[in-house]
Amino acid sequence: MPRTAYTPSLPGLSTTDDLDTVINWGLGADSTAYLARMLTDPAAHGIDLERTAVLYMATGSEWPETRLLCEEFMLPLLREHGVRFVQLARNGHLKSDGFTVLDDSRHPERLFARGPWTLWDDLESVGTVPQQAGTRKCSLWAKGDVGDWWLTQVFGGRPFRQIVGFNADERGRTTKDTTNSKVPGRTGVFPLVSWGWGRQQVEDYLLKRFGVHWPKSYCTCRFPVSMGALPAHLERMRSHPEIAGEVLRLEYTAMSLNPNAKLYGRRTLLEFFDPAAPRDRACLEAFERELDMPWALYHVRRLFLLSADGEQRPVMRSTERVDLGRPQQLARRLISISERHRVEAEHDPVYGRARAWIRPRAQGRPMAEELFATAPARVIDKQDKYFEREWDALISGPAAQLPLA
């Protein structure tokens, strides 16, 4: 697949096309309701389909029912009306890895579930979980950056409208969208807000139009931030135990390297599943199957530093794989060596993780943290720029070590 070159797949569709409107389609109920209603009479909604493209960024983590509904109901509509549908994805973790046009067609035959590099690939490779509060960095990474790249390539700074499916219950997001937009020439448009359509009106319209309940679209590795949505999310997990198993492994791996990396702030996904409940047990058995793979022993260091004016700097991290093996074998080795050197060690006898703290986290900055931990061998070696220099500056004298690395 191409890296950063924009290569349309149909003759006549090029970066010089006279587009003036882009519609963001996230596959969920809000943007789908707008798209379906607009197609009943595009002109009445101020849309010229010849000068419009629908944009979809493939994260690789959509729920199966969302994809199936889109392919059953929406792709036929796009084909019927000859709507230009552009599907995009990332090539790798960095912007310099480039982006890929998965498809660019007025007669799309399928929805691409993933591209060369997915949000899941990214989270797992660095051993972390999605951020649940504050800025949705994973969404910006998987969708915002990808879409902005294409828009910059195509419009080159000339004016255009970007229609976004925020509903009337999310008016605050429209302000953030307008403030944070970095694409020259862009004007955000929010028709659901203008119509006064909140979530309920959106769902009612889709039920009447297609005869189905359109579920909320969000990645399998996270859940809607509102805790009120958690019970529905857990039921969705129970309906897809294989997905639950994957997400449990993602969280367990992240928590092996950082005990604070819980999916739900103070609680883990694992805590919500009862082994005595049959549907929960199916999720836990899927989790156990996910853990049946090579594991690694990791050396993890973190720095919590302050800037010159006393502000907190972003946490710096170094992760290094020092051994590969089966979980129990690695755990026994780590615990044995830790005991001989009087270093505190932890062990999870149920799922296999072991952890030894060389330098526990202190209370206040600046501080350093260092540990050895076992986890599924999905995390890559990664070190922040200037980490060693900063580490040496903070840690004066010989640092405690285990003979593992």
N, C-alpha and C positions, 0 to 999 in steps of 0.2 A: 504493500500500500504506500501511497505517496506520503512524504513527511510534512512539508509545509507548503508545497505547491498546490494551488487551487486548480483542480482539474474536473470540470463538470462532465457528466456522463452523457449528456444529450447535445446534439448539434444545435447551435444557436443560443445555448445557455452559457453565457460567459460573464466575466467580471465587468463588461461594458453594457450589460443588459439595462434597460430603462426601468429598473425596480424603484418603487417609492415606498413600499410597505413590507414589513416583515412581521409575521405572526409567530410568537413563541408558543410552541405546543409542548407542554410537559407531560402529556398523556393522562393527566388527572381530570377530575370532574370539571373544575373551573375553566381551564383553557379549552377543554373538549366542548363544553356547553356553548362557549362563544363561537367556536369554529363551526359547530353544527348549525347554530341559529343563523350565523352570517351567511352560510352557503344556501340558505333558503331564498335569499335575495341579496346578493353581494352589493349591488348598486345602492340599495336602500341603506346599507351600512357604510357607504362611502368607500367601497373596496372595488378596485379594478383588478380582477384575477390575473390579467396579463402582466400586471406590474407588481404582483405580490408573490412572496415566497413564504411557506410555512417552515419553521426551523425547529428541529428536534435534536437535542444533545443526548447521546446514548451513554448513560452512566454504567451500564452493565449490571445494575442491581434492581431492576424493576420486578415487581411481583408478577408471577405467571398470568394471573387473571387479568391484570391490566393490559398486558401485551395481547392476550387473546381477544379482549373486547375491542381494542383498537383495530386489530386486523379484521374482525368480523364486521364492525359497524363504520369505522371512520376511513380506513383505506379505500373501501369501495366508493365512499362519498368523494374523497379526493380524486380518485380516478374518473368518476362520473363528471366532475366539474373541471377536470384538467388542471388541478391545482399543483403548482410547483412545490415539491416536498423535498427538503434538503436534510439529510441525516449526517451528523457529525460526531466525532469522538477524538479523544486524545491519543497520542502515540506513546507517551511516557510520563514520568513524574514531573519533569521540568518543561517549561514553556519552550525551551530550546529543542526539545524532542520533537516538537511539531504537532500538527493536528491532521486528521484524515477526513475526507469527504466519503462517507460510506455509500451514499446514494444521492443522486440529484435527478429527479424525474417528475414528469407530470402524470405518470401512470405507475406509481409505486406498487410493487407486488408483495413486499413484506416489510415488516418492521425489524430493523437490526437490533438485536438484543444487546450487543456489545461491540466495541471496537478493539484496536490493538492493545489498549491499556485502560483498565476500568478503575472506578473508584475503589472497588474491593481490592484489586491488585495493589493499589497505592497504600491503602490502610494496612493491609497485611504485610507488605514489604517493609514497612517502618515500625510495625508492632504497635499500632494505636487504634483507637475507636473514634467514631465521629463526635465532634463537639456538639453538645446538646443545648448550650446556652450561648448568648451573645451572637456574634457574627457567624453565619453559617459558612464557615470556611470551606467545608467539603463541597457544598453546593456551588460556591463561587469557583472552586477549582474544576469541578466536573462539568459545570454548565456555563457559568458566566464567562470564564476565560475562553472556552471553546467558541461560544457564540460571538463574543467580541472579536476574536480573531477573524472569523468569517465575515462579519459585518465590516471590519476595517478593510479586508481584502476586496470586498465587493463594492462598497460605496466610496471608499477613498476620501472620506470627509464631506461628501455632498449630502444634503439634507434628506432624511427619510423618517418614517414613522415606525416604531416598534410596538406592536400591540401585545400587552402582557395580561395574563388572566388572573390578576388579583381580584378577589370578590369584594363586595361592599362591606364585609366584616373585617377587611384587612386594609383599611384606608391608610393606616400608618406606614404600610410597606410602599405605598405609592410615593410618599415623600422621600423615603430612603432611596428608592429606585432613581428618582429624579436627581437627588443630591449626589449619589455615588456613581452615576453614569460617566464613563470615561471615553465613550466612542464619539468622535467629532461628527456633528450633523444630526445626531440622534434626538428624537422627541418621543418620550414614552407616552403611550395611550392606554387607558384602563377602562374599557367599555362596560365591564360588569359593575364597576363602581358607578359609572354614569347611569346605568339602568337601575341601580339600587338592588341588584341581585346579590344576596348573601348566599351562604352555603346551602340553606334549605331550598331557596328558589332554584339554584343550580341543579341540585339533585332531583327536584320535582320535574324540571324540564327534561332532563335526560331519561328519567323513568317514563314520562309520557311519550317522548320521542322514540326511544329504542326498546322500552319494555323491560329494562334491566336496571338494577342498582349499580351506579358507577362508583367504584371504591376510591378512596383517597389514594393519590399517587405519592409514594415516598420510597426511598431505597430500603431494601431488606435489612441493611445493616444499621438502621436507625428507626426511630418512631416519631410521630408528631409530638412536638415539645410539650403540648398540653397533657398533663397527667390524666386528664379526663379521657384521653384517647387510649390510655395504656391497656385497659381491659380488652378493647376491640383489637388492639395490636397483638396481644398475647393469644387471642383466639385465632387470629390470622396465622400466627406462628404454629399453633397446634394443627391447623389445617395443612401446613407444609412442614412436617417434622424434619425433612432433609435440609430445608433452609434454616430452621431453628438450630440444627446441629452445626451448620457452618457459622452462624452468628455466635453461638456459644463458644466455638473454637476461636473466633476472632477476639472475643472479649477475654477468654482465658489466656490466650497468648499475650495480649496487651497487658493484662494484670500480672503475668509472670514477670515482665520487665518493669512494671510500674503498678504497685498495688492500688493506686488511686485511679487507674484507668477503667472505672466502672461505667457501663453503658448508661446507667440511670442515676448518676450523681453519687448518692449514698448507697444505692442498691445495685446488685448485679442481676443480669438476666437469669443466671443460674438459680438465684433465690426464689424466683417466681414459679419454678417447676417442682411439682410434688411427685417423687418417685412412686407413690402409691396410686396415683391417678393414671389410668391407662393411656390417655392422650398425652399427658406430660411425660410418661415413661417412654413413649415413642420418640419424643424429642431428645430425651436424655440418652437413649440408645443410639440415636443418630449422632449425637455429640461424641459418644464413645468411639463410634466408627471413624469419625473425623480425626480423632486423636491417634488412631492406629496408623502411624506414619513415622518417618524418621524425625527424631528430635535433635536439638542442638543445645550446647551449653554456651551461654552468652556472658560476656563481660560488659556491664553497663555502668557508665558514669554520667552524672549530671552536674551541671553548674547553675546555681541560682545567684545571679550577680546584680549589682546595682550600677547605674550610670553615674557619671561624675556629679550630677546634680541630685543624686539620691533616689532616682526613679528606678523601679524594677525593670530589668532587662528581660527579654525573652529567654526562657530556659534553653541552655545549650546541652547537647547530648552526644555521647559517643557509644556506639553499639558494635561489639566485635564478637563474631562467632569463634569459639576456641576449641570446640570438639563436636563430634557428630555421633549419634548412636541411638539406642533404644531408651525410652524414658526412665525405666527403673535402673538400668545400668548407669546412666548419667547421674541419676539422683544418688545412688549409692556412693559413687565416686566423690561427688561434691560434699555429701554429708560426712563421709569418712575423713577427707582431707580437712574439712572445716573443724571437726571435733579435735583432730590432732593439733590444730593451730589455735584452739580455743576461740573460734569465730562462731557467732550465733548462726544457726541454720534452721530452716523451716522445711517441712515436707508435707505434701498433700497425698496421703496414701490412696485416696479414691481415684484421682485422675492423673497423678504422677509428678506434679511440679515440685521442684526443690529450689530453695533460694538461700543464699548466704550473704549476710550484710558485712561488708568490709568497712564501710563508712556510712552509718545510718544518717538519714536526713536530720539536720538540726532544726531549731525553732525560727531563727531569723537569718536574713541575708546580710552579707554574702555567705554562702555555704556550698559544700560539695556533698555528693551522694555517690556511693560506689557499691556494687553488688555483683554477684554471679548468680545466674538463674537458668533453669532448664525450661524449654518451651518447644512447641512444634517448630520444625526447621523451615519456617517461611520468612523469617526476618533477615534482611540483608545487612551487611556491614555498612555502617553509615556514621560519619562524624561531621559535626558542624565546623565550618571554617574557623580557623584560629583557636579551636578547642584546646589543643595541647598547650599552646602559649598561655591561655587563660587558666588552664588547670595548674600548670607549673607556677604561675604567679600567685595563685591562691593557696596551693598546697606546698608549703615550705618544709623541707626536710624529707626523709624517706617515707613514702606512703606505705601503709600496710598492704601486704600482698599474700595471695595464696599461690602455691606452685601449680597453677592450672593453665595459665596462658602459655 
